[in-house]
């Protein structure tokens, strides 16, 4: 099995697909079932992680804990701010959905 570069695929999804940023928007997306993968920064508050992971499990949406901080996730996405959570709605040309299978 080929190991994919998570950061590169996240950036490709941001550039070519449809991605939602932020805890509130991620929660809404999980509740209405429009998300295909949720990515949570490693340093996101514990309660936020637990809440979003439980919503993801209820909706059978895969989740991935990003190994870096929210600042690093924001940098990967090309944004000048921290990102604690993001939901991939459409992966575009990226293979980001495969990270949930690893």
VEXBAPA-182169 format. One record per residue: residue number from 0; residue in one letter; chain; y, z, x of N, C-alpha, C in turn. Coordinates in steps of 0.05 Angstrom, whole numbers, padded with zeros to 5 digits, m for minus. Layout:
<atoms>
atom resi:NUM	resn:A	chain:A	n_v:Y	n_w:Z	n_u:X	ca_v:Y	ca_w:Z	ca_u:X	c_v:Y	c_w:Z	c_u:X $
...
</atoms>
This chain:
<atoms>
atom resi:0	resn:X	chain:A	n_v:m00024	n_w:00000	n_u:00017	ca_v:00000	ca_w:00000	ca_u:00000	c_v:00025	c_w:00000	c_u:00018 $
atom resi:1	resn:X	chain:A	n_v:00043	n_w:m00017	n_u:00012	ca_v:00068	ca_w:m00020	ca_u:00027	c_v:00087	c_w:00002	c_u:00019 $
atom resi:2	resn:X	chain:A	n_v:00098	n_w:00015	n_u:00039	ca_v:00119	ca_w:00036	ca_u:00034	c_v:00145	c_w:00022	c_u:00030 $
atom resi:3	resn:X	chain:A	n_v:00158	n_w:00029	n_u:00008	ca_v:00184	ca_w:00016	ca_u:00002	c_v:00207	c_w:00034	c_u:00011 $
atom resi:4	resn:X	chain:A	n_v:00229	n_w:00022	n_u:00018	ca_v:00253	ca_w:00037	ca_u:00026	c_v:00268	c_w:00045	c_u:00001 $
atom resi:5	resn:X	chain:A	n_v:00266	n_w:00071	n_u:m00006	ca_v:00277	ca_w:00081	ca_u:m00031	c_v:00307	c_w:00075	c_u:m00033 $
atom resi:6	resn:X	chain:A	n_v:00322	n_w:00082	n_u:m00011	ca_v:00351	ca_w:00078	ca_u:m00011	c_v:00359	c_w:00049	c_u:m00016 $
atom resi:7	resn:X	chain:A	n_v:00345	n_w:00031	n_u:m00002	ca_v:00351	ca_w:00002	ca_u:m00005	c_v:00346	c_w:m00007	c_u:m00034 $
atom resi:8	resn:X	chain:A	n_v:00324	n_w:00002	n_u:m00046	ca_v:00317	ca_w:m00007	ca_u:m00073	c_v:00336	c_w:00006	c_u:m00093 $
atom resi:9	resn:X	chain:A	n_v:00345	n_w:00030	n_u:m00089	ca_v:00365	ca_w:00042	ca_u:m00107	c_v:00390	c_w:00026	c_u:m00106 $
atom resi:10	resn:X	chain:A	n_v:00399	n_w:00019	n_u:m00082	ca_v:00424	ca_w:00003	ca_u:m00079	c_v:00421	c_w:m00024	c_u:m00093 $
atom resi:11	resn:X	chain:A	n_v:00398	n_w:m00037	n_u:m00089	ca_v:00393	ca_w:m00063	ca_u:m00102	c_v:00394	c_w:m00060	c_u:m00132 $
atom resi:12	resn:X	chain:A	n_v:00383	n_w:m00038	n_u:m00143	ca_v:00383	ca_w:m00034	ca_u:m00172	c_v:00412	c_w:m00030	c_u:m00182 $
atom resi:13	resn:X	chain:A	n_v:00428	n_w:m00016	n_u:m00166	ca_v:00456	ca_w:m00012	ca_u:m00174	c_v:00471	c_w:m00039	c_u:m00174 $
atom resi:14	resn:X	chain:A	n_v:00465	n_w:m00055	n_u:m00154	ca_v:00479	ca_w:m00081	ca_u:m00151	c_v:00470	c_w:m00102	c_u:m00172 $
atom resi:15	resn:X	chain:A	n_v:00444	n_w:m00102	n_u:m00178	ca_v:00434	ca_w:m00124	ca_u:m00195	c_v:00424	c_w:m00116	c_u:m00223 $
atom resi:16	resn:X	chain:A	n_v:00421	n_w:m00090	n_u:m00227	ca_v:00410	ca_w:m00081	ca_u:m00253	c_v:00431	c_w:m00065	c_u:m00269 $
atom resi:17	resn:X	chain:A	n_v:00420	n_w:m00048	n_u:m00287	ca_v:00437	ca_w:m00031	ca_u:m00303	c_v:00430	c_w:m00002	c_u:m00298 $
atom resi:18	resn:X	chain:A	n_v:00449	n_w:00013	n_u:m00288	ca_v:00445	ca_w:00041	ca_u:m00280	c_v:00466	c_w:00058	c_u:m00293 $
atom resi:19	resn:X	chain:A	n_v:00457	n_w:00082	n_u:m00301	ca_v:00475	ca_w:00102	ca_u:m00313	c_v:00477	c_w:00126	c_u:m00294 $
atom resi:20	resn:X	chain:A	n_v:00502	n_w:00135	n_u:m00289	ca_v:00506	ca_w:00157	ca_u:m00271	c_v:00515	c_w:00182	c_u:m00286 $
atom resi:21	resn:X	chain:A	n_v:00508	n_w:00206	n_u:m00276	ca_v:00517	ca_w:00231	ca_u:m00288	c_v:00497	c_w:00245	c_u:m00305 $
atom resi:22	resn:X	chain:A	n_v:00499	n_w:00271	n_u:m00305	ca_v:00479	ca_w:00288	ca_u:m00319	c_v:00480	c_w:00284	c_u:m00349 $
atom resi:23	resn:X	chain:A	n_v:00504	n_w:00284	n_u:m00361	ca_v:00506	ca_w:00281	ca_u:m00390	c_v:00496	c_w:00254	c_u:m00399 $
atom resi:24	resn:X	chain:A	n_v:00504	n_w:00233	n_u:m00385	ca_v:00495	ca_w:00206	ca_u:m00393	c_v:00465	c_w:00202	c_u:m00388 $
atom resi:25	resn:X	chain:A	n_v:00455	n_w:00215	n_u:m00367	ca_v:00426	ca_w:00213	ca_u:m00361	c_v:00411	c_w:00227	c_u:m00384 $
atom resi:26	resn:X	chain:A	n_v:00421	n_w:00250	n_u:m00392	ca_v:00407	ca_w:00265	ca_u:m00414	c_v:00407	c_w:00248	c_u:m00440 $
atom resi:27	resn:X	chain:A	n_v:00430	n_w:00236	n_u:m00446	ca_v:00431	ca_w:00219	ca_u:m00470	c_v:00411	c_w:00196	c_u:m00468 $
atom resi:28	resn:X	chain:A	n_v:00410	n_w:00183	n_u:m00445	ca_v:00392	ca_w:00161	ca_u:m00441	c_v:00363	c_w:00169	c_u:m00444 $
atom resi:29	resn:X	chain:A	n_v:00356	n_w:00193	n_u:m00433	ca_v:00328	ca_w:00202	ca_u:m00436	c_v:00322	c_w:00209	c_u:m00465 $
atom resi:30	resn:X	chain:A	n_v:00341	n_w:00220	n_u:m00479	ca_v:00336	ca_w:00227	ca_u:m00507	c_v:00332	c_w:00203	c_u:m00525 $
atom resi:31	resn:X	chain:A	n_v:00347	n_w:00181	n_u:m00520	ca_v:00344	ca_w:00158	ca_u:m00537	c_v:00323	c_w:00138	c_u:m00526 $
atom resi:32	resn:X	chain:A	n_v:00311	n_w:00145	n_u:m00503	ca_v:00289	ca_w:00129	ca_u:m00492	c_v:00296	c_w:00103	c_u:m00479 $
atom resi:33	resn:X	chain:A	n_v:00321	n_w:00100	n_u:m00471	ca_v:00330	ca_w:00075	ca_u:m00458	c_v:00326	c_w:00074	c_u:m00428 $
atom resi:34	resn:X	chain:A	n_v:00319	n_w:00097	n_u:m00416	ca_v:00316	ca_w:00098	ca_u:m00387	c_v:00287	c_w:00090	c_u:m00379 $
atom resi:35	resn:X	chain:A	n_v:00285	n_w:00077	n_u:m00356	ca_v:00258	ca_w:00070	ca_u:m00345	c_v:00251	c_w:00088	c_u:m00322 $
atom resi:36	resn:X	chain:A	n_v:00271	n_w:00100	n_u:m00308	ca_v:00266	ca_w:00118	ca_u:m00286	c_v:00291	c_w:00136	c_u:m00282 $
atom resi:37	resn:X	chain:A	n_v:00287	n_w:00162	n_u:m00278	ca_v:00309	ca_w:00179	ca_u:m00272	c_v:00306	c_w:00188	c_u:m00243 $
atom resi:38	resn:X	chain:A	n_v:00329	n_w:00188	n_u:m00229	ca_v:00330	ca_w:00197	ca_u:m00201	c_v:00349	c_w:00221	c_u:m00200 $
atom resi:39	resn:X	chain:A	n_v:00339	n_w:00242	n_u:m00188	ca_v:00354	ca_w:00267	ca_u:m00187	c_v:00358	c_w:00274	c_u:m00157 $
atom resi:40	resn:X	chain:A	n_v:00382	n_w:00281	n_u:m00150	ca_v:00388	ca_w:00289	ca_u:m00122	c_v:00374	c_w:00315	c_u:m00116 $
atom resi:41	resn:X	chain:A	n_v:00365	n_w:00319	n_u:m00091	ca_v:00351	ca_w:00342	ca_u:m00083	c_v:00367	c_w:00368	c_u:m00087 $
atom resi:42	resn:X	chain:A	n_v:00394	n_w:00366	n_u:m00084	ca_v:00410	ca_w:00390	ca_u:m00086	c_v:00423	c_w:00394	c_u:m00113 $
atom resi:43	resn:X	chain:A	n_v:00413	n_w:00380	n_u:m00133	ca_v:00423	ca_w:00383	ca_u:m00161	c_v:00416	c_w:00412	c_u:m00169 $
atom resi:44	resn:X	chain:A	n_v:00433	n_w:00424	n_u:m00186	ca_v:00427	ca_w:00451	ca_u:m00195	c_v:00399	c_w:00453	c_u:m00208 $
atom resi:45	resn:X	chain:A	n_v:00386	n_w:00475	n_u:m00202	ca_v:00358	ca_w:00479	ca_u:m00211	c_v:00355	c_w:00475	c_u:m00241 $
atom resi:46	resn:X	chain:A	n_v:00373	n_w:00487	n_u:m00257	ca_v:00371	ca_w:00484	ca_u:m00286	c_v:00374	c_w:00455	c_u:m00295 $
atom resi:47	resn:X	chain:A	n_v:00391	n_w:00440	n_u:m00282	ca_v:00395	ca_w:00412	ca_u:m00289	c_v:00369	c_w:00397	c_u:m00283 $
atom resi:48	resn:X	chain:A	n_v:00357	n_w:00402	n_u:m00259	ca_v:00332	ca_w:00389	ca_u:m00252	c_v:00311	c_w:00394	c_u:m00273 $
atom resi:49	resn:X	chain:A	n_v:00307	n_w:00420	n_u:m00279	ca_v:00286	ca_w:00428	ca_u:m00298	c_v:00290	c_w:00416	c_u:m00325 $
atom resi:50	resn:X	chain:A	n_v:00315	n_w:00416	n_u:m00335	ca_v:00321	ca_w:00405	ca_u:m00361	c_v:00315	c_w:00375	c_u:m00362 $
atom resi:51	resn:X	chain:A	n_v:00325	n_w:00360	n_u:m00342	ca_v:00321	ca_w:00331	ca_u:m00343	c_v:00292	c_w:00323	c_u:m00338 $
atom resi:52	resn:X	chain:A	n_v:00278	n_w:00338	n_u:m00321	ca_v:00250	ca_w:00332	ca_u:m00316	c_v:00234	c_w:00337	c_u:m00342 $
atom resi:53	resn:X	chain:A	n_v:00241	n_w:00358	n_u:m00356	ca_v:00226	ca_w:00364	ca_u:m00381	c_v:00232	c_w:00342	c_u:m00402 $
atom resi:54	resn:X	chain:A	n_v:00257	n_w:00333	n_u:m00404	ca_v:00264	ca_w:00311	ca_u:m00422	c_v:00249	c_w:00285	c_u:m00414 $
atom resi:55	resn:X	chain:A	n_v:00247	n_w:00280	n_u:m00388	ca_v:00233	ca_w:00257	ca_u:m00378	c_v:00204	c_w:00258	c_u:m00385 $
atom resi:56	resn:X	chain:A	n_v:00192	n_w:00282	n_u:m00382	ca_v:00163	ca_w:00284	ca_u:m00388	c_v:00158	c_w:00281	c_u:m00418 $
atom resi:57	resn:X	chain:A	n_v:00175	n_w:00291	n_u:m00435	ca_v:00172	ca_w:00288	ca_u:m00464	c_v:00174	c_w:00259	c_u:m00471 $
atom resi:58	resn:X	chain:A	n_v:00192	n_w:00244	n_u:m00459	ca_v:00196	ca_w:00216	ca_u:m00466	c_v:00178	c_w:00198	c_u:m00449 $
atom resi:59	resn:X	chain:A	n_v:00161	n_w:00209	n_u:m00432	ca_v:00143	ca_w:00194	ca_u:m00415	c_v:00158	c_w:00175	c_u:m00396 $
atom resi:60	resn:X	chain:A	n_v:00181	n_w:00184	n_u:m00387	ca_v:00198	ca_w:00169	ca_u:m00368	c_v:00192	c_w:00180	c_u:m00340 $
atom resi:61	resn:X	chain:A	n_v:00185	n_w:00163	n_u:m00321	ca_v:00180	ca_w:00174	ca_u:m00294	c_v:00205	c_w:00185	c_u:m00281 $
atom resi:62	resn:X	chain:A	n_v:00202	n_w:00204	n_u:m00264	ca_v:00225	ca_w:00216	ca_u:m00250	c_v:00219	c_w:00216	c_u:m00220 $
atom resi:63	resn:X	chain:A	n_v:00241	n_w:00216	n_u:m00204	ca_v:00239	ca_w:00217	ca_u:m00175	c_v:00260	c_w:00236	c_u:m00165 $
atom resi:64	resn:X	chain:A	n_v:00252	n_w:00254	n_u:m00147	ca_v:00272	ca_w:00271	ca_u:m00134	c_v:00280	c_w:00258	c_u:m00108 $
atom resi:65	resn:X	chain:A	n_v:00305	n_w:00250	n_u:m00106	ca_v:00316	ca_w:00237	ca_u:m00082	c_v:00318	c_w:00258	c_u:m00060 $
atom resi:66	resn:X	chain:A	n_v:00308	n_w:00251	n_u:m00036	ca_v:00306	ca_w:00270	ca_u:m00014	c_v:00333	c_w:00279	c_u:m00003 $
atom resi:67	resn:X	chain:A	n_v:00354	n_w:00264	n_u:m00008	ca_v:00380	ca_w:00271	ca_u:00003	c_v:00397	c_w:00287	c_u:m00017 $
atom resi:68	resn:X	chain:A	n_v:00421	n_w:00293	n_u:m00010	ca_v:00440	ca_w:00307	ca_u:m00027	c_v:00453	c_w:00288	c_u:m00047 $
atom resi:69	resn:X	chain:A	n_v:00469	n_w:00299	n_u:m00064	ca_v:00484	ca_w:00283	ca_u:m00083	c_v:00504	c_w:00265	c_u:m00069 $
atom resi:70	resn:X	chain:A	n_v:00515	n_w:00275	n_u:m00047	ca_v:00534	ca_w:00259	ca_u:m00032	c_v:00520	c_w:00235	c_u:m00019 $
atom resi:71	resn:X	chain:A	n_v:00496	n_w:00239	n_u:m00009	ca_v:00481	ca_w:00217	ca_u:00003	c_v:00472	c_w:00197	c_u:m00018 $
atom resi:72	resn:X	chain:A	n_v:00465	n_w:00207	n_u:m00042	ca_v:00457	ca_w:00189	ca_u:m00064	c_v:00481	c_w:00172	c_u:m00072 $
atom resi:73	resn:X	chain:A	n_v:00505	n_w:00184	n_u:m00073	ca_v:00529	ca_w:00169	ca_u:m00080	c_v:00535	c_w:00148	c_u:m00059 $
atom resi:74	resn:X	chain:A	n_v:00530	n_w:00155	n_u:m00034	ca_v:00534	ca_w:00136	ca_u:m00012	c_v:00515	c_w:00113	c_u:m00014 $
atom resi:75	resn:X	chain:A	n_v:00490	n_w:00119	n_u:m00020	ca_v:00469	ca_w:00098	ca_u:m00023	c_v:00477	c_w:00079	c_u:m00046 $
atom resi:76	resn:X	chain:A	n_v:00489	n_w:00090	n_u:m00067	ca_v:00497	ca_w:00073	ca_u:m00090	c_v:00524	c_w:00059	c_u:m00085 $
atom resi:77	resn:X	chain:A	n_v:00537	n_w:00065	n_u:m00063	ca_v:00562	ca_w:00052	ca_u:m00057	c_v:00586	c_w:00064	c_u:m00073 $
atom resi:78	resn:X	chain:A	n_v:00583	n_w:00089	n_u:m00081	ca_v:00604	ca_w:00102	ca_u:m00096	c_v:00617	c_w:00123	c_u:m00079 $
atom resi:79	resn:X	chain:A	n_v:00644	n_w:00127	n_u:m00083	ca_v:00658	ca_w:00147	ca_u:m00066	c_v:00657	c_w:00175	c_u:m00078 $
atom resi:80	resn:X	chain:A	n_v:00636	n_w:00182	n_u:m00091	ca_v:00633	ca_w:00209	ca_u:m00103	c_v:00604	c_w:00217	c_u:m00103 $
atom resi:81	resn:X	chain:A	n_v:00599	n_w:00242	n_u:m00108	ca_v:00571	ca_w:00252	ca_u:m00109	c_v:00558	c_w:00244	c_u:m00135 $
atom resi:82	resn:X	chain:A	n_v:00532	n_w:00239	n_u:m00133	ca_v:00516	ca_w:00232	ca_u:m00157	c_v:00493	c_w:00251	c_u:m00157 $
atom resi:83	resn:X	chain:A	n_v:00491	n_w:00268	n_u:m00177	ca_v:00469	ca_w:00286	ca_u:m00179	c_v:00445	c_w:00274	c_u:m00194 $
atom resi:84	resn:X	chain:A	n_v:00451	n_w:00258	n_u:m00214	ca_v:00430	ca_w:00245	ca_u:m00229	c_v:00438	c_w:00216	c_u:m00236 $
atom resi:85	resn:X	chain:A	n_v:00418	n_w:00199	n_u:m00238	ca_v:00423	ca_w:00172	ca_u:m00247	c_v:00398	c_w:00162	c_u:m00261 $
atom resi:86	resn:X	chain:A	n_v:00402	n_w:00144	n_u:m00280	ca_v:00379	ca_w:00133	ca_u:m00295	c_v:00380	c_w:00102	c_u:m00292 $
atom resi:87	resn:X	chain:A	n_v:00357	n_w:00092	n_u:m00285	ca_v:00354	ca_w:00063	ca_u:m00282	c_v:00345	c_w:00052	c_u:m00310 $
atom resi:88	resn:X	chain:A	n_v:00362	n_w:00036	n_u:m00322	ca_v:00355	ca_w:00024	ca_u:m00348	c_v:00343	c_w:m00004	c_u:m00343 $
atom resi:89	resn:X	chain:A	n_v:00354	n_w:m00018	n_u:m00324	ca_v:00344	ca_w:m00045	ca_u:m00317	c_v:00344	c_w:m00046	c_u:m00287 $
atom resi:90	resn:X	chain:A	n_v:00321	n_w:m00051	n_u:m00275	ca_v:00318	ca_w:m00050	ca_u:m00246	c_v:00330	c_w:m00075	c_u:m00233 $
atom resi:91	resn:X	chain:A	n_v:00337	n_w:m00096	n_u:m00248	ca_v:00348	ca_w:m00120	ca_u:m00236	c_v:00327	c_w:m00132	c_u:m00217 $
atom resi:92	resn:X	chain:A	n_v:00336	n_w:m00139	n_u:m00193	ca_v:00319	ca_w:m00152	ca_u:m00173	c_v:00305	c_w:m00131	c_u:m00155 $
atom resi:93	resn:X	chain:A	n_v:00309	n_w:m00106	n_u:m00160	ca_v:00298	ca_w:m00085	ca_u:m00142	c_v:00269	c_w:m00078	c_u:m00151 $
atom resi:94	resn:X	chain:A	n_v:00256	n_w:m00064	n_u:m00133	ca_v:00229	ca_w:m00054	ca_u:m00138	c_v:00230	c_w:m00024	c_u:m00141 $
atom resi:95	resn:X	chain:A	n_v:00253	n_w:m00013	n_u:m00150	ca_v:00257	ca_w:00016	ca_u:m00151	c_v:00238	c_w:00030	c_u:m00170 $
atom resi:96	resn:X	chain:A	n_v:00228	n_w:00016	n_u:m00191	ca_v:00209	ca_w:00028	ca_u:m00209	c_v:00183	c_w:00035	c_u:m00196 $
atom resi:97	resn:X	chain:A	n_v:00177	n_w:00022	n_u:m00173	ca_v:00152	ca_w:00028	ca_u:m00159	c_v:00152	c_w:00055	c_u:m00145 $
atom resi:98	resn:X	chain:A	n_v:00176	n_w:00067	n_u:m00141	ca_v:00176	ca_w:00092	ca_u:m00127	c_v:00164	c_w:00114	c_u:m00144 $
atom resi:99	resn:X	chain:A	n_v:00164	n_w:00111	n_u:m00170	ca_v:00152	ca_w:00131	ca_u:m00187	c_v:00122	c_w:00130	c_u:m00185 $
atom resi:100	resn:X	chain:A	n_v:00111	n_w:00108	n_u:m00177	ca_v:00082	ca_w:00105	ca_u:m00175	c_v:00071	c_w:00116	c_u:m00148 $
atom resi:101	resn:X	chain:A	n_v:00089	n_w:00122	n_u:m00129	ca_v:00080	ca_w:00131	ca_u:m00103	c_v:00071	c_w:00160	c_u:m00103 $
</atoms>
